[in-house]
Amino acid sequence: MSVANSALRPTARSRHASRSPLASDPATTTPAAGSPAAARRARLEATTHPVMPGPSTSAVAIGAAGTGDVACVTLTNAYLRLDVAPQLGGGITRFDWRSEGALEPVFRRCEQVSARMDPNELACYPLLPYSNRIADGRFQFGGRDVEIPRNRASEPLPIHGDGWLANWTVESAEREHVRLVLDRSQGEPYAYRAVLTYALDGATLSMTLEVENVGREALPFGLGVHPFLARDASTELSAPASGLWLSGADWLPVRHVPAPPAWQFGVAYPLPEQMVNHAFSGWSGRAAVVWERRRLSLAICANTDYYVLYTPPGENFFCFEPVDHPINAVNLAGGGDAHGMTVLGRGERLVRKFSFTVERMDMRAAASPHRAGARGRAGARGPKGGRTRAQTQAA
């Protein structure tokens, strides 16, 4: 069984001590039972060490925001909390940073978890076996016409594959790691098996998405993740890209152009106020989100060359979607494999990896002249703001 495109670019990320501040210390005096200190300690202990029911392989607890009909797997450590809903497309319902005893949302928090909820109300979900829309629900491959069924009543075109709409199974779970599996071996035209893992390591959330073609025919596959990141008036994005696919009224790509200066995001820059819903190409696989008001930053790494940026005006979120191919790649000139997708024969696998590292901004970084100058040069960064294709491949 071969593995395609599974190498992850080396990443430089901050390493945090994994020891929880709540770990027992022989030199620490235990508070007297019933004292305010004991009550505070108990609350903190319950927060960072949720109850695991019985001798099960999964640490499942109903999230505080749930309605009771969806079980969430909670991962937690001294820095992060992650709630995953296997039956809701294996998606995330909350991803929070621990700040002085409080939980701050990194991804937009799913307030009402229900089996009947719209998946687009989740905090994040996987994209497989393709990302975004396919024109006319069909494409040509290997001399045959491949039809992709619509998967959403509200969408005229098939979108994001079927993994985000499926009920995943918990194969194993620990306090900081969960492994989900999905069997779509009877699917048409894509027959596959998938594995999705979430892991916490200090202040980093890592996701690994793997798909195996178990169908008789080779097909182009593509993977990605779709996080809804928290947004406020101070949110900035840095995600250098050399080009983008301009979209039409149906959100399908019309033509590929060099990234304009205002959308090169070569340095941390405020999000566009207008609607953006485009696939960016020539991405280095590294990006950063800054919430200056909250003194937080998020480093994003992925072994993909594209991302889709979606910035709906007036919302408290935006979407930064690391993907390995642009929208409607299968119908672009040359086909999907010419635009980042990977052709998998029977038994072949594709692996993509994504990481999200949260850091508290220090005062010196926030006050640097480089960042202040970047905010003052709206639309004036020029060609040096982005990277060329050759530069991103060398990164």
N, C-alpha and C positions, 0 to 999 in steps of 0.2 A: 504494500500500500504506500503510494508516494504522497509526499506533502508538498503543496505548492505555496510559494510566497509566504513562508512562515517566519522568516527572519525579521526580528524587530530591530530597528535602528538603535544603536547605543544611545541612552538618554542620561543626561546629567540632572539628577534631582536630589533634593535635600533628603538626607537620612535623619530620621528622628528616633530617639530611643524608644524601644517598644515596651519598656517597663511602665506600667500604669502608675500614676501618682497614688492610686488607692492600694497598691500592693502592700502587703503587710511588712512592717519594719520592726525588728526585735526591739529597737530603741524607742518605739512609739508606745505611749501609754494608752491602753484601751479606754474609751470614755465609759463612764458609769451608765448602766442600763437606765433608760428613761430620761437621761439628761438631754438638753438641747443638742449638745455635741454628738451624742449617740444617734439622735434622730436625723441630724444632717448627714452623718456617716452612712446611715442605713439608706437614706434617699439616694446618695451618690452611688452606693454599692448597687442598688437596684437599677440605676440608670446605666451603669457601665457593664453590669453583669445580669442581663435579663434571664428570666427563669427558663430552663430547658425541661420540657415535659418528658419524664420517664426515660427508659433506655432506648431512645429513638436515635436514628442516624441524622435527624435534622433538628436544629434548634429553632423551632417555630413558635412565634408569639404573635398574637394579634396586635397590629400597630395601634397606637393611641388614637390615630385619626380614622381607623377603620370602622365600618358599620357592623362588622361581626360575621359577614358571609364570605370574607376572603382572608385566608391565613397568610401572614407575611413572615418571611424569614428575616430576622434581625441580626445584623453583624455589628459589632461594636468594639471600640478600643478607647484609649485615652484621648484620641484626637477626633475620631469620626464616628458617625452612626449611619448605617445603611439599612433600609427596609426594602426587601424584594418580594414581589407577588408572583410566584411561579405560574399561577393559573391565569394571570393577566399578561400573557406574552412574555413571561420571564422578566417583566419590566420592574423598574425602581419606583417606589412610591415616595421615598424621601432620602436625601443625601445631605447630611448636616455636619457642620464643623462645631466642635466643642470650644466655647469661648468663655472662660471664667464661670463655669457652671451652667451656662446657657447653651442652647443649640441654635446655630445660625444656618439657614438654608443655603446650600451651594447650588443645588438644582432647585428649581421651583417645586415647592412641596405640594404633594397631592393631598388635598384637604379631606376629601370624601372617598374612601376606598370601598368600591362595591363591584360585585360581579357584573352589574349592568352599566358600569361607567364607560364613557368614551375613552378608548386607549390614549387619545391625544391629551387627556387630562393627567396622564402619568408624568413622572419626573424624567423618565428615560426609558427607551425600549430598544431592542436589537433590530437590525435591518438585515433580512436574509430571505431568500437567496439572491435578492437584488435590492437596490435602493431606489426610492422615489418612483416616478411614473414611467409607464411604457406606452408609447403612442399606439392608438388603435387596438391595444391589447394583443399585439402580435409582433413577430419579427421573423426574419429568414435566417436559418443557420444550417449548415451542412446540407444544403440543397433541399431543405424541407421547411414548411411553414409551421412555426411554433406559436400556438395560441395560449395567451395568459388570461385566465378568467378575472373579471372584476371581483374585488374582495371587500368593497365598501359601498353601501347603498348611496351614500352621499357623494361618492366620487365617480365620475364618468369613466375613469381609467384605472387599471390595476395599480396599486401603490404599495411600496415597501415590502413586497413579498407577503408571506403568510406567517412567518415566525412571530411577529408582534401581536398576532391575533390568536395564537395557539395557547393551549394549556401545557406548560412544561412540567416535567417531573423532577423532584429533588432527589438526586442520586446520593449526595452526601452533603453534610453541613457541619461546620464547627463554628467557634465563636467569631472567627475572622475570615471565614472562607465558606463558600457554598458553590456546589457544582450542579447545574441543571442540564437535563437532556431532553431532546425532542425527537420523536420518531415520525417522520413524514415519508416513510418508505413506500406508501401507497399513493403519494401525491402525483398530480399530473399538471403540467409536463415535468415539473421538478420533483423527483423522488430523492429524498436525502435524509440523513440523520445529522443532528447538530448537538453541540455541547457549548454551554455558556457558563463561564465561571466568573465569580466576583470574589475579590480578595482585598482585605485591608492590610496595609503594611505601614505602620506609623501614620503619617498624614497623607498617604497615597491610597487611592482606590484604583485597583487594576481590574480590567475586564479582558477576558479572552473569549473570542467567538470562533468556533470551528465548525465547518460543514463538510460532510462526506457525500459524494454523489453515489447513490445506490441504484440509480436507474440504469436502464440498458443503453441509453444514448448519451453521448457527450453533450454538454451544454455549457454556456458561459455563466459563471457564478460571480456574485459580488456581495460584499459584506460592509457593514458599518454600524454605528450606534447613533441614536437620536436623543441627545439630552436637551432638556428645557432648562436653561440656566437662569438663575435669578438675575433680575435687571432693575436698576434704579437710575436716577439722573446722573450718577457719577460713574456708571459702568463704562469701562474702556476695553478694547480688544486689540491684541497684537497677533496677527496671523499672516505673515508675508506669503503672497502668492503672485505668480507671474501673469496669470490670465484668468478669464472666467467665461462661462457660457451665458450669454444673454438669453433671457426667457421671454416667450410671448405671453399672450393673455391666458393661454391654457397651461402655463408654467412649464411648457416643454422648451428645450433649448432651440434657439434660432440660429445663432452664429457665435463663434469663439473670437474673443478680442483680448488684447492686452489689458491687464487690470488698470483702470484709471487711477490717477494719483489719490483721489479721495477714498478709494476702496483698496489700496494696497496694504494697509494695516502693517506697514513695516515697523512701526513703533506703537506703543499703547495709544489708542486714539478713540475718542467717543464713538459710540455706535451711531449709524445713520438714523436720522429721525424719520426718513421715508421708508417705505416697504422695500426690502431687499429679499429676494428668494432665488438665488443663483448658485450654481456650482462653480467653485473656484479651483483652478488647476495650477500645477507647478508648486504645490505646497510642500514645505520642508518636513511636515509631520510634527511640527512644534507650534504651539500657540500659547497665549497667555490672556487671561481675563483679570481685570483689576476692578475691585469695588473700593474706590478711594474713601468713601464715607465710612465704610465698615473696616477699613484698614486690612483688607483681605486681598489675596491674589490666588489665582488658580493656574497652574501649569498643565497644559494638555499635550500629550504625546501619543502618536499613533504611527503604525507602519503602513500608512496610506498616503497617496499623492493628491487627494482631493478633499475638499470639504464643502458642504452646503451651508450657507448662511441665510437664516430666516429672521427678519427683524420686523414683526408686526407693530405698527405705531400704537402707542398708548397702552401697551401691555406691560405686565410686570415680569416678563421673561423674553428671552430670545433663544434661538436654536443655533448651535454650532455643531454640525454633524460630520465627524470624520468618516469618510467613505472612500472606497477604492475605485470609484468610477462616477462619471457625471450622470445627470438625469437622462433617461432614455438612451443610455450608451449602446444598447443592442441595435438601435435603429440609426445611429450616427454612421458616417462614412467609414467603412472598414470594419464595422461591427463592434460588439462589446469588447472583444479581446484586443482591439486596437485602442481602446479607451479605458484601460485599467482592469477590466474584468478578466477572470481566469477560466479558461476552458478546462473542465474536469471530466475525465472519463470515469467509467465505473470503478469505484474503489479509491479514487483519488480525493485528496482533502485540501482544503484551503483554510488557513489560520490567520486571523487578524488580532492585533493586541492594541489596547488603549489604556492610558493611565491618566489620572486626574489627581494632582498633588496640590493641597491647600497649604498656604503659608500666610502668616501674619506679616504685614508690611512693616518694615522698620522705618523710623522717621527720616533717616538719611536717604533711603531710596525714594521715599515720597517727595522729598524736597530737592531731588537732583535737578540741575538745570536742563538736562536732556529731556526729562519727562515734561517739565514746564514748557520748554520750547516746542515740544511736539504738539501740545495742546493748543499752542498759539499759531500754528502754521496750517490752518484748515485748508485742505485741498492744495497744498503747495509743496508736497514732498518730492515730487519728480520721480525719475526712474530709479533712483537709489533706494526708494522706500520699499521696493519689492525685490524678490530674487528671481534670477533667470532659471530656466529649466535645468541648465548645466549646474548652476550653483545648488539647487535643491537636491539634485541627484547625488552631488558630492557630500551633502550635509550628513 
